[in-house]
Amino acid sequence: MTEAEQLARQEKRQEKKQRKAAAIRALKGTRRIAALTAYDFPTARLLDEAGVDLLLVGDSLGMVVLGFPDTTAVTMEHMLHHTAAVARAKPAALVLADLPIRSYNNPDDALANARRLVAAGADAVKLEGGLRQAEKVRAIVDAGIPVCGHLGMLPQRVLEEGGYRKKGKTPEQAAALQEGAEALVEAGVFAIILESVVASVAEKFTRATPVPVIGIGSGETTCDGEVAVVTDLVGSYPWFVPPFATPEADVAAEIQKAARAYIGRVQQT
Ligand code: KIV
């Protein structure tokens, strides 16, 4: 393939990613968005075949896949490995990959690492924070890579904040959220994830924000859609289930049932 052909192919791929992000953006005010995390090929394929709109390769994988206590140990190498696995399922859903902590300390790092995630198969990237991230969002968006914001409770700041704290509890916090959203929208995000925000504040925030707001732990019907951690949904990580999660299956029990049946069968023969 010539260099020109390679470039044309790359541009086509980039346009497809932008179309997917624009399609999510266009859902605002039409129907609610159903998003789930996915960290591996089979889960991505199953969720995509079920019709999910967006697959988030979240840095929550640090906890529910890699066994770390929080997301602060997650590296770019972890994210590239799992993003590539999800992308191998060739999902119709938009593949959104998290920029992990310390991978976007400045606009140059943010763009370089966003490009690495896209090369691994992500359609778009997500980073945590509002006003102070606007310049980095702009750098990534200007390079043609769609960006999703993340406001409210920010898991990458769990150590600084001394725990996971609900946001939007005071008028000042609510105003700061809105200010953050305005900066992110101005910088070009196609959607915002809103985590652990008081439901009434999340509802107001969603109405005031021109891009889709995808909620988690922010009230059940307050936002333009919901994102859930897949292990919370299917019940495969029983050691910690957030209070707002609504499990639809008990995969942990099924795995143990199958394992016990297998152990019994093998040991008896
Ligand atoms: O990493 C993740 O799974 C997330 C969700 C909690 C929104 O960011």
Residues whose N, C-alpha, C, O or C-beta is under 5 A from the ligand:
A	BS01	KIV	T37 G58 D59 S60 I193 I216 V227
